[in-house]
Amino acid sequence: MALPADARHRWELDEGGTVEIADLGDALLIVPAGRGGLRNLLRDSIDDAGGYAKLAAEVAADEPDLA
């Protein structure tokens, strides 16, 4: 898979490297491997946003069919 040059430089993948990919249905989430892992990145982002319960409540308020 080819990544844009600016992403390769920023992630220090100029010489190649591994990435983790999450298929989100309509998009792919690509992160450099070995930097805490995709699961940890997502967990930290959820925690930074106030936790899963808060995010789920916000989604339920905005989209009752998803509750």
mmCIF file of the N, C-alpha and C atoms, coordinates in Angstrom:
data_MODEL
# 
_entry.id   MODEL 
# 
loop_
_atom_site.group_PDB 
_atom_site.id 
_atom_site.type_symbol 
_atom_site.label_atom_id 
_atom_site.label_alt_id 
_atom_site.label_comp_id 
_atom_site.label_asym_id 
_atom_site.label_entity_id 
_atom_site.label_seq_id 
_atom_site.pdbx_PDB_ins_code 
_atom_site.Cartn_x 
_atom_site.Cartn_y 
_atom_site.Cartn_z 
_atom_site.occupancy 
_atom_site.B_iso_or_equiv 
_atom_site.pdbx_formal_charge 
_atom_site.auth_seq_id 
_atom_site.auth_comp_id 
_atom_site.auth_asym_id 
_atom_site.auth_atom_id 
_atom_site.pdbx_PDB_model_num 
ATOM 1   N N  . MET A 1 1  ? 0.846   -1.152 0.000  1.00 0.00 ? 1  MET A N  1 
ATOM 2   C CA . MET A 1 1  ? 0.000   0.000  0.000  1.00 0.00 ? 1  MET A CA 1 
ATOM 3   C C  . MET A 1 1  ? 0.902   1.227  0.000  1.00 0.00 ? 1  MET A C  1 
ATOM 4   N N  . ALA A 1 2  ? 0.581   2.203  -0.794 1.00 0.00 ? 2  ALA A N  1 
ATOM 5   C CA . ALA A 1 2  ? 1.353   3.438  -0.846 1.00 0.00 ? 2  ALA A CA 1 
ATOM 6   C C  . ALA A 1 2  ? 0.672   4.504  0.003  1.00 0.00 ? 2  ALA A C  1 
ATOM 7   N N  . LEU A 1 3  ? 1.471   5.202  0.791  1.00 0.00 ? 3  LEU A N  1 
ATOM 8   C CA . LEU A 1 3  ? 0.976   6.305  1.609  1.00 0.00 ? 3  LEU A CA 1 
ATOM 9   C C  . LEU A 1 3  ? 1.522   7.612  1.038  1.00 0.00 ? 3  LEU A C  1 
ATOM 10  N N  . PRO A 1 4  ? 0.798   8.717  1.225  1.00 0.00 ? 4  PRO A N  1 
ATOM 11  C CA . PRO A 1 4  ? 1.310   10.006 0.766  1.00 0.00 ? 4  PRO A CA 1 
ATOM 12  C C  . PRO A 1 4  ? 2.666   10.329 1.410  1.00 0.00 ? 4  PRO A C  1 
ATOM 13  N N  . ALA A 1 5  ? 3.509   11.008 0.659  1.00 0.00 ? 5  ALA A N  1 
ATOM 14  C CA . ALA A 1 5  ? 4.863   11.306 1.123  1.00 0.00 ? 5  ALA A CA 1 
ATOM 15  C C  . ALA A 1 5  ? 4.864   12.055 2.452  1.00 0.00 ? 5  ALA A C  1 
ATOM 16  N N  . ASP A 1 6  ? 3.963   13.032 2.635  1.00 0.00 ? 6  ASP A N  1 
ATOM 17  C CA . ASP A 1 6  ? 3.978   13.792 3.883  1.00 0.00 ? 6  ASP A CA 1 
ATOM 18  C C  . ASP A 1 6  ? 3.667   12.897 5.090  1.00 0.00 ? 6  ASP A C  1 
ATOM 19  N N  . ALA A 1 7  ? 2.787   11.919 4.922  1.00 0.00 ? 7  ALA A N  1 
ATOM 20  C CA . ALA A 1 7  ? 2.485   10.976 6.007  1.00 0.00 ? 7  ALA A CA 1 
ATOM 21  C C  . ALA A 1 7  ? 3.680   10.064 6.280  1.00 0.00 ? 7  ALA A C  1 
ATOM 22  N N  . ARG A 1 8  ? 4.342   9.590  5.219  1.00 0.00 ? 8  ARG A N  1 
ATOM 23  C CA . ARG A 1 8  ? 5.523   8.742  5.406  1.00 0.00 ? 8  ARG A CA 1 
ATOM 24  C C  . ARG A 1 8  ? 6.619   9.478  6.161  1.00 0.00 ? 8  ARG A C  1 
ATOM 25  N N  . HIS A 1 9  ? 6.832   10.751 5.831  1.00 0.00 ? 9  HIS A N  1 
ATOM 26  C CA . HIS A 1 9  ? 7.865   11.545 6.511  1.00 0.00 ? 9  HIS A CA 1 
ATOM 27  C C  . HIS A 1 9  ? 7.482   11.780 7.975  1.00 0.00 ? 9  HIS A C  1 
ATOM 28  N N  . ARG A 1 10 ? 6.245   12.178 8.214  1.00 0.00 ? 10 ARG A N  1 
ATOM 29  C CA . ARG A 1 10 ? 5.789   12.488 9.579  1.00 0.00 ? 10 ARG A CA 1 
ATOM 30  C C  . ARG A 1 10 ? 5.853   11.251 10.467 1.00 0.00 ? 10 ARG A C  1 
ATOM 31  N N  . TRP A 1 11 ? 5.526   10.089 9.923  1.00 0.00 ? 11 TRP A N  1 
ATOM 32  C CA . TRP A 1 11 ? 5.502   8.845  10.698 1.00 0.00 ? 11 TRP A CA 1 
ATOM 33  C C  . TRP A 1 11 ? 6.829   8.102  10.638 1.00 0.00 ? 11 TRP A C  1 
ATOM 34  N N  . GLU A 1 12 ? 7.831   8.714  9.994  1.00 0.00 ? 12 GLU A N  1 
ATOM 35  C CA . GLU A 1 12 ? 9.160   8.114  9.862  1.00 0.00 ? 12 GLU A CA 1 
ATOM 36  C C  . GLU A 1 12 ? 9.097   6.744  9.194  1.00 0.00 ? 12 GLU A C  1 
ATOM 37  N N  . LEU A 1 13 ? 8.334   6.675  8.116  1.00 0.00 ? 13 LEU A N  1 
ATOM 38  C CA . LEU A 1 13 ? 8.193   5.441  7.345  1.00 0.00 ? 13 LEU A CA 1 
ATOM 39  C C  . LEU A 1 13 ? 8.860   5.564  5.975  1.00 0.00 ? 13 LEU A C  1 
ATOM 40  N N  . ASP A 1 14 ? 9.808   6.479  5.852  1.00 0.00 ? 14 ASP A N  1 
ATOM 41  C CA . ASP A 1 14 ? 10.461  6.714  4.562  1.00 0.00 ? 14 ASP A CA 1 
ATOM 42  C C  . ASP A 1 14 ? 11.109  5.462  3.998  1.00 0.00 ? 14 ASP A C  1 
ATOM 43  N N  . GLU A 1 15 ? 11.642  4.625  4.865  1.00 0.00 ? 15 GLU A N  1 
ATOM 44  C CA . GLU A 1 15 ? 12.314  3.396  4.446  1.00 0.00 ? 15 GLU A CA 1 
ATOM 45  C C  . GLU A 1 15 ? 11.361  2.205  4.475  1.00 0.00 ? 15 GLU A C  1 
ATOM 46  N N  . GLY A 1 16 ? 10.095  2.472  4.639  1.00 0.00 ? 16 GLY A N  1 
ATOM 47  C CA . GLY A 1 16 ? 9.122   1.400  4.778  1.00 0.00 ? 16 GLY A CA 1 
ATOM 48  C C  . GLY A 1 16 ? 8.802   1.188  6.244  1.00 0.00 ? 16 GLY A C  1 
ATOM 49  N N  . GLY A 1 17 ? 7.859   0.357  6.520  1.00 0.00 ? 17 GLY A N  1 
ATOM 50  C CA . GLY A 1 17 ? 7.478   0.081  7.891  1.00 0.00 ? 17 GLY A CA 1 
ATOM 51  C C  . GLY A 1 17 ? 6.101   -0.537 7.925  1.00 0.00 ? 17 GLY A C  1 
ATOM 52  N N  . THR A 1 18 ? 5.637   -0.816 9.127  1.00 0.00 ? 18 THR A N  1 
ATOM 53  C CA . THR A 1 18 ? 4.337   -1.450 9.266  1.00 0.00 ? 18 THR A CA 1 
ATOM 54  C C  . THR A 1 18 ? 3.330   -0.464 9.846  1.00 0.00 ? 18 THR A C  1 
ATOM 55  N N  . VAL A 1 19 ? 2.097   -0.667 9.463  1.00 0.00 ? 19 VAL A N  1 
ATOM 56  C CA . VAL A 1 19 ? 0.991   0.145  9.958  1.00 0.00 ? 19 VAL A CA 1 
ATOM 57  C C  . VAL A 1 19 ? -0.121  -0.784 10.406 1.00 0.00 ? 19 VAL A C  1 
ATOM 58  N N  . GLU A 1 20 ? -1.012  -0.254 11.235 1.00 0.00 ? 20 GLU A N  1 
ATOM 59  C CA . GLU A 1 20 ? -2.217  -0.972 11.623 1.00 0.00 ? 20 GLU A CA 1 
ATOM 60  C C  . GLU A 1 20 ? -3.387  -0.298 10.924 1.00 0.00 ? 20 GLU A C  1 
ATOM 61  N N  . ILE A 1 21 ? -4.346  -1.108 10.485 1.00 0.00 ? 21 ILE A N  1 
ATOM 62  C CA . ILE A 1 21 ? -5.480  -0.585 9.732  1.00 0.00 ? 21 ILE A CA 1 
ATOM 63  C C  . ILE A 1 21 ? -6.774  -1.067 10.368 1.00 0.00 ? 21 ILE A C  1 
ATOM 64  N N  . ALA A 1 22 ? -7.704  -0.126 10.564 1.00 0.00 ? 22 ALA A N  1 
ATOM 65  C CA . ALA A 1 22 ? -9.047  -0.459 11.036 1.00 0.00 ? 22 ALA A CA 1 
ATOM 66  C C  . ALA A 1 22 ? -10.022 -0.102 9.925  1.00 0.00 ? 22 ALA A C  1 
ATOM 67  N N  . ASP A 1 23 ? -10.807 -1.068 9.496  1.00 0.00 ? 23 ASP A N  1 
ATOM 68  C CA . ASP A 1 23 ? -11.826 -0.852 8.473  1.00 0.00 ? 23 ASP A CA 1 
ATOM 69  C C  . ASP A 1 23 ? -13.074 -0.319 9.159  1.00 0.00 ? 23 ASP A C  1 
ATOM 70  N N  . LEU A 1 24 ? -13.418 0.936  8.894  1.00 0.00 ? 24 LEU A N  1 
ATOM 71  C CA . LEU A 1 24 ? -14.565 1.578  9.528  1.00 0.00 ? 24 LEU A CA 1 
ATOM 72  C C  . LEU A 1 24 ? -15.813 1.527  8.650  1.00 0.00 ? 24 LEU A C  1 
ATOM 73  N N  . GLY A 1 25 ? -15.764 0.747  7.607  1.00 0.00 ? 25 GLY A N  1 
ATOM 74  C CA . GLY A 1 25 ? -16.913 0.642  6.708  1.00 0.00 ? 25 GLY A CA 1 
ATOM 75  C C  . GLY A 1 25 ? -16.765 1.565  5.516  1.00 0.00 ? 25 GLY A C  1 
ATOM 76  N N  . ASP A 1 26 ? -16.900 2.872  5.759  1.00 0.00 ? 26 ASP A N  1 
ATOM 77  C CA . ASP A 1 26 ? -16.778 3.857  4.685  1.00 0.00 ? 26 ASP A CA 1 
ATOM 78  C C  . ASP A 1 26 ? -15.386 4.466  4.597  1.00 0.00 ? 26 ASP A C  1 
ATOM 79  N N  . ALA A 1 27 ? -14.501 4.073  5.504  1.00 0.00 ? 27 ALA A N  1 
ATOM 80  C CA . ALA A 1 27 ? -13.159 4.648  5.543  1.00 0.00 ? 27 ALA A CA 1 
ATOM 81  C C  . ALA A 1 27 ? -12.207 3.668  6.213  1.00 0.00 ? 27 ALA A C  1 
ATOM 82  N N  . LEU A 1 28 ? -10.921 3.918  6.030  1.00 0.00 ? 28 LEU A N  1 
ATOM 83  C CA . LEU A 1 28 ? -9.888  3.156  6.713  1.00 0.00 ? 28 LEU A CA 1 
ATOM 84  C C  . LEU A 1 28 ? -9.154  4.096  7.666  1.00 0.00 ? 28 LEU A C  1 
ATOM 85  N N  . LEU A 1 29 ? -8.859  3.610  8.862  1.00 0.00 ? 29 LEU A N  1 
ATOM 86  C CA . LEU A 1 29 ? -8.041  4.333  9.822  1.00 0.00 ? 29 LEU A CA 1 
ATOM 87  C C  . LEU A 1 29 ? -6.681  3.660  9.802  1.00 0.00 ? 29 LEU A C  1 
ATOM 88  N N  . ILE A 1 30 ? -5.631  4.412  9.461  1.00 0.00 ? 30 ILE A N  1 
ATOM 89  C CA . ILE A 1 30 ? -4.286  3.870  9.329  1.00 0.00 ? 30 ILE A CA 1 
ATOM 90  C C  . ILE A 1 30 ? -3.384  4.576  10.338 1.00 0.00 ? 30 ILE A C  1 
ATOM 91  N N  . VAL A 1 31 ? -2.708  3.812  11.187 1.00 0.00 ? 31 VAL A N  1 
ATOM 92  C CA . VAL A 1 31 ? -1.775  4.374  12.169 1.00 0.00 ? 31 VAL A CA 1 
ATOM 93  C C  . VAL A 1 31 ? -0.484  3.574  12.129 1.00 0.00 ? 31 VAL A C  1 
ATOM 94  N N  . PRO A 1 32 ? 0.647   4.222  12.456 1.00 0.00 ? 32 PRO A N  1 
ATOM 95  C CA . PRO A 1 32 ? 1.904   3.488  12.500 1.00 0.00 ? 32 PRO A CA 1 
ATOM 96  C C  . PRO A 1 32 ? 1.840   2.391  13.556 1.00 0.00 ? 32 PRO A C  1 
ATOM 97  N N  . ALA A 1 33 ? 2.376   1.232  13.257 1.00 0.00 ? 33 ALA A N  1 
ATOM 98  C CA . ALA A 1 33 ? 2.399   0.119  14.210 1.00 0.00 ? 33 ALA A CA 1 
ATOM 99  C C  . ALA A 1 33 ? 3.507   0.348  15.224 1.00 0.00 ? 33 ALA A C  1 
ATOM 100 N N  . GLY A 1 34 ? 3.362   -0.286 16.380 1.00 0.00 ? 34 GLY A N  1 
ATOM 101 C CA . GLY A 1 34 ? 4.415   -0.255 17.366 1.00 0.00 ? 34 GLY A CA 1 
ATOM 102 C C  . GLY A 1 34 ? 4.484   0.989  18.212 1.00 0.00 ? 34 GLY A C  1 
ATOM 103 N N  . ARG A 1 35 ? 3.479   1.829  18.161 1.00 0.00 ? 35 ARG A N  1 
ATOM 104 C CA . ARG A 1 35 ? 3.477   3.045  18.974 1.00 0.00 ? 35 ARG A CA 1 
ATOM 105 C C  . ARG A 1 35 ? 2.314   2.998  19.953 1.00 0.00 ? 35 ARG A C  1 
ATOM 106 N N  . GLY A 1 36 ? 2.158   1.860  20.609 1.00 0.00 ? 36 GLY A N  1 
ATOM 107 C CA . GLY A 1 36 ? 1.071   1.707  21.546 1.00 0.00 ? 36 GLY A CA 1 
ATOM 108 C C  . GLY A 1 36 ? -0.085  0.926  20.956 1.00 0.00 ? 36 GLY A C  1 
ATOM 109 N N  . GLY A 1 37 ? -0.100  0.760  19.669 1.00 0.00 ? 37 GLY A N  1 
ATOM 110 C CA . GLY A 1 37 ? -1.132  -0.023 19.016 1.00 0.00 ? 37 GLY A CA 1 
ATOM 111 C C  . GLY A 1 37 ? -2.423  0.752  18.803 1.00 0.00 ? 37 GLY A C  1 
ATOM 112 N N  . LEU A 1 38 ? -3.155  0.304  17.820 1.00 0.00 ? 38 LEU A N  1 
ATOM 113 C CA . LEU A 1 38 ? -4.413  0.948  17.449 1.00 0.00 ? 38 LEU A CA 1 
ATOM 114 C C  . LEU A 1 38 ? -5.415  0.895  18.589 1.00 0.00 ? 38 LEU A C  1 
ATOM 115 N N  . ARG A 1 39 ? -5.502  -0.234 19.273 1.00 0.00 ? 39 ARG A N  1 
ATOM 116 C CA . ARG A 1 39 ? -6.446  -0.371 20.388 1.00 0.00 ? 39 ARG A CA 1 
ATOM 117 C C  . ARG A 1 39 ? -6.145  0.655  21.482 1.00 0.00 ? 39 ARG A C  1 
ATOM 118 N N  . ASN A 1 40 ? -4.862  0.835  21.814 1.00 0.00 ? 40 ASN A N  1 
ATOM 119 C CA . ASN A 1 40 ? -4.499  1.816  22.831 1.00 0.00 ? 40 ASN A CA 1 
ATOM 120 C C  . ASN A 1 40 ? -4.784  3.239  22.381 1.00 0.00 ? 40 ASN A C  1 
ATOM 121 N N  . LEU A 1 41 ? -4.528  3.527  21.102 1.00 0.00 ? 41 LEU A N  1 
ATOM 122 C CA . LEU A 1 41 ? -4.810  4.853  20.559 1.00 0.00 ? 41 LEU A CA 1 
ATOM 123 C C  . LEU A 1 41 ? -6.297  5.172  20.679 1.00 0.00 ? 41 LEU A C  1 
ATOM 124 N N  . LEU A 1 42 ? -7.140  4.212  20.310 1.00 0.00 ? 42 LEU A N  1 
ATOM 125 C CA . LEU A 1 42 ? -8.589  4.425  20.407 1.00 0.00 ? 42 LEU A CA 1 
ATOM 126 C C  . LEU A 1 42 ? -9.035  4.562  21.859 1.00 0.00 ? 42 LEU A C  1 
ATOM 127 N N  . ARG A 1 43 ? -8.496  3.718  22.729 1.00 0.00 ? 43 ARG A N  1 
ATOM 128 C CA . ARG A 1 43 ? -8.848  3.792  24.157 1.00 0.00 ? 43 ARG A CA 1 
ATOM 129 C C  . ARG A 1 43 ? -8.473  5.154  24.733 1.00 0.00 ? 43 ARG A C  1 
ATOM 130 N N  . ASP A 1 44 ? -7.285  5.645  24.417 1.00 0.00 ? 44 ASP A N  1 
ATOM 131 C CA . ASP A 1 44 ? -6.847  6.951  24.909 1.00 0.00 ? 44 ASP A CA 1 
ATOM 132 C C  . ASP A 1 44 ? -7.743  8.071  24.370 1.00 0.00 ? 44 ASP A C  1 
ATOM 133 N N  . SER A 1 45 ? -8.146  7.969  23.111 1.00 0.00 ? 45 SER A N  1 
ATOM 134 C CA . SER A 1 45 ? -9.023  8.984  22.524 1.00 0.00 ? 45 SER A CA 1 
ATOM 135 C C  . SER A 1 45 ? -10.392 8.988  23.191 1.00 0.00 ? 45 SER A C  1 
ATOM 136 N N  . ILE A 1 46 ? -10.914 7.808  23.473 1.00 0.00 ? 46 ILE A N  1 
ATOM 137 C CA . ILE A 1 46 ? -12.207 7.708  24.169 1.00 0.00 ? 46 ILE A CA 1 
ATOM 138 C C  . ILE A 1 46 ? -12.082 8.283  25.573 1.00 0.00 ? 46 ILE A C  1 
ATOM 139 N N  . ASP A 1 47 ? -11.009 7.961  26.278 1.00 0.00 ? 47 ASP A N  1 
ATOM 140 C CA . ASP A 1 47 ? -10.792 8.497  27.623 1.00 0.00 ? 47 ASP A CA 1 
ATOM 141 C C  . ASP A 1 47 ? -10.672 10.017 27.593 1.00 0.00 ? 47 ASP A C  1 
ATOM 142 N N  . ASP A 1 48 ? -9.936  10.544 26.608 1.00 0.00 ? 48 ASP A N  1 
ATOM 143 C CA . ASP A 1 48 ? -9.768  11.993 26.474 1.00 0.00 ? 48 ASP A CA 1 
ATOM 144 C C  . ASP A 1 48 ? -11.095 12.703 26.198 1.00 0.00 ? 48 ASP A C  1 
ATOM 145 N N  . ALA A 1 49 ? -12.029 11.994 25.570 1.00 0.00 ? 49 ALA A N  1 
ATOM 146 C CA . ALA A 1 49 ? -13.340 12.572 25.245 1.00 0.00 ? 49 ALA A CA 1 
ATOM 147 C C  . ALA A 1 49 ? -14.335 12.430 26.392 1.00 0.00 ? 49 ALA A C  1 
ATOM 148 N N  . GLY A 1 50 ? -13.902 11.878 27.522 1.00 0.00 ? 50 GLY A N  1 
ATOM 149 C CA . GLY A 1 50 ? -14.787 11.776 28.673 1.00 0.00 ? 50 GLY A CA 1 
ATOM 150 C C  . GLY A 1 50 ? -15.255 10.374 28.993 1.00 0.00 ? 50 GLY A C  1 
ATOM 151 N N  . GLY A 1 51 ? -14.802 9.403  28.233 1.00 0.00 ? 51 GLY A N  1 
ATOM 152 C CA . GLY A 1 51 ? -15.159 8.013  28.502 1.00 0.00 ? 51 GLY A CA 1 
ATOM 153 C C  . GLY A 1 51 ? -16.273 7.509  27.611 1.00 0.00 ? 51 GLY A C  1 
ATOM 154 N N  . TYR A 1 52 ? -16.363 6.180  27.563 1.00 0.00 ? 52 TYR A N  1 
ATOM 155 C CA . TYR A 1 52 ? -17.330 5.528  26.681 1.00 0.00 ? 52 TYR A CA 1 
ATOM 156 C C  . TYR A 1 52 ? -18.772 5.886  27.040 1.00 0.00 ? 52 TYR A C  1 
ATOM 157 N N  . ALA A 1 53 ? -19.102 5.882  28.331 1.00 0.00 ? 53 ALA A N  1 
ATOM 158 C CA . ALA A 1 53 ? -20.478 6.158  28.746 1.00 0.00 ? 53 ALA A CA 1 
ATOM 159 C C  . ALA A 1 53 ? -20.925 7.540  28.281 1.00 0.00 ? 53 ALA A C  1 
ATOM 160 N N  . LYS A 1 54 ? -20.055 8.522  28.418 1.00 0.00 ? 54 LYS A N  1 
ATOM 161 C CA . LYS A 1 54 ? -20.389 9.882  27.971 1.00 0.00 ? 54 LYS A CA 1 
ATOM 162 C C  . LYS A 1 54 ? -20.596 9.922  26.459 1.00 0.00 ? 54 LYS A C  1 
ATOM 163 N N  . LEU A 1 55 ? -19.683 9.302  25.716 1.00 0.00 ? 55 LEU A N  1 
ATOM 164 C CA . LEU A 1 55 ? -19.807 9.301  24.259 1.00 0.00 ? 55 LEU A CA 1 
ATOM 165 C C  . LEU A 1 55 ? -21.063 8.565  23.806 1.00 0.00 ? 55 LEU A C  1 
ATOM 166 N N  . ALA A 1 56 ? -21.361 7.429  24.439 1.00 0.00 ? 56 ALA A N  1 
ATOM 167 C CA . ALA A 1 56 ? -22.561 6.665  24.085 1.00 0.00 ? 56 ALA A CA 1 
ATOM 168 C C  . ALA A 1 56 ? -23.817 7.477  24.375 1.00 0.00 ? 56 ALA A C  1 
ATOM 169 N N  . ALA A 1 57 ? -23.843 8.193  25.496 1.00 0.00 ? 57 ALA A N  1 
ATOM 170 C CA . ALA A 1 57 ? -25.007 9.017  25.834 1.00 0.00 ? 57 ALA A CA 1 
ATOM 171 C C  . ALA A 1 57 ? -25.189 10.145 24.818 1.00 0.00 ? 57 ALA A C  1 
ATOM 172 N N  . GLU A 1 58 ? -24.085 10.735 24.374 1.00 0.00 ? 58 GLU A N  1 
ATOM 173 C CA . GLU A 1 58 ? -24.174 11.796 23.373 1.00 0.00 ? 58 GLU A CA 1 
ATOM 174 C C  . GLU A 1 58 ? -24.702 11.264 22.043 1.00 0.00 ? 58 GLU A C  1 
ATOM 175 N N  . VAL A 1 59 ? -24.246 10.091 21.658 1.00 0.00 ? 59 VAL A N  1 
ATOM 176 C CA . VAL A 1 59 ? -24.726 9.487  20.411 1.00 0.00 ? 59 VAL A CA 1 
ATOM 177 C C  . VAL A 1 59 ? -26.216 9.159  20.547 1.00 0.00 ? 59 VAL A C  1 
ATOM 178 N N  . ALA A 1 60 ? -26.611 8.594  21.670 1.00 0.00 ? 60 ALA A N  1 
ATOM 179 C CA . ALA A 1 60 ? -28.019 8.250  21.887 1.00 0.00 ? 60 ALA A CA 1 
ATOM 180 C C  . ALA A 1 60 ? -28.896 9.489  21.850 1.00 0.00 ? 60 ALA A C  1 
ATOM 181 N N  . ALA A 1 61 ? -28.407 10.603 22.385 1.00 0.00 ? 61 ALA A N  1 
ATOM 182 C CA . ALA A 1 61 ? -29.187 11.845 22.370 1.00 0.00 ? 61 ALA A CA 1 
ATOM 183 C C  . ALA A 1 61 ? -29.337 12.384 20.947 1.00 0.00 ? 61 ALA A C  1 
ATOM 184 N N  . ASP A 1 62 ? -28.255 12.261 20.162 1.00 0.00 ? 62 ASP A N  1 
ATOM 185 C CA . ASP A 1 62 ? -28.279 12.765 18.777 1.00 0.00 ? 62 ASP A CA 1 
ATOM 186 C C  . ASP A 1 62 ? -28.977 11.808 17.810 1.00 0.00 ? 62 ASP A C  1 
ATOM 187 N N  . GLU A 1 63 ? -28.841 10.511 18.061 1.00 0.00 ? 63 GLU A N  1 
ATOM 188 C CA . GLU A 1 63 ? -29.363 9.473  17.166 1.00 0.00 ? 63 GLU A CA 1 
ATOM 189 C C  . GLU A 1 63 ? -30.057 8.394  17.989 1.00 0.00 ? 63 GLU A C  1 
ATOM 190 N N  . PRO A 1 64 ? -31.316 8.612  18.403 1.00 0.00 ? 64 PRO A N  1 
ATOM 191 C CA . PRO A 1 64 ? -32.001 7.658  19.272 1.00 0.00 ? 64 PRO A CA 1 
ATOM 192 C C  . PRO A 1 64 ? -32.046 6.238  18.703 1.00 0.00 ? 64 PRO A C  1 
ATOM 193 N N  . ASP A 1 65 ? -32.036 6.077  17.387 1.00 0.00 ? 65 ASP A N  1 
ATOM 194 C CA . ASP A 1 65 ? -32.086 4.743  16.798 1.00 0.00 ? 65 ASP A CA 1 
ATOM 195 C C  . ASP A 1 65 ? -30.819 3.941  17.067 1.00 0.00 ? 65 ASP A C  1 
ATOM 196 N N  . LEU A 1 66 ? -29.723 4.627  17.426 1.00 0.00 ? 66 LEU A N  1 
ATOM 197 C CA . LEU A 1 66 ? -28.455 3.946  17.693 1.00 0.00 ? 66 LEU A CA 1 
ATOM 198 C C  . LEU A 1 66 ? -28.300 3.591  19.166 1.00 0.00 ? 66 LEU A C  1 
ATOM 199 N N  . ALA A 1 67 ? -29.220 4.036  20.000 1.00 0.00 ? 67 ALA A N  1 
ATOM 200 C CA . ALA A 1 67 ? -29.110 3.779  21.444 1.00 0.00 ? 67 ALA A CA 1 
ATOM 201 C C  . ALA A 1 67 ? -29.352 2.326  21.755 1.00 0.00 ? 67 ALA A C  1 
# 
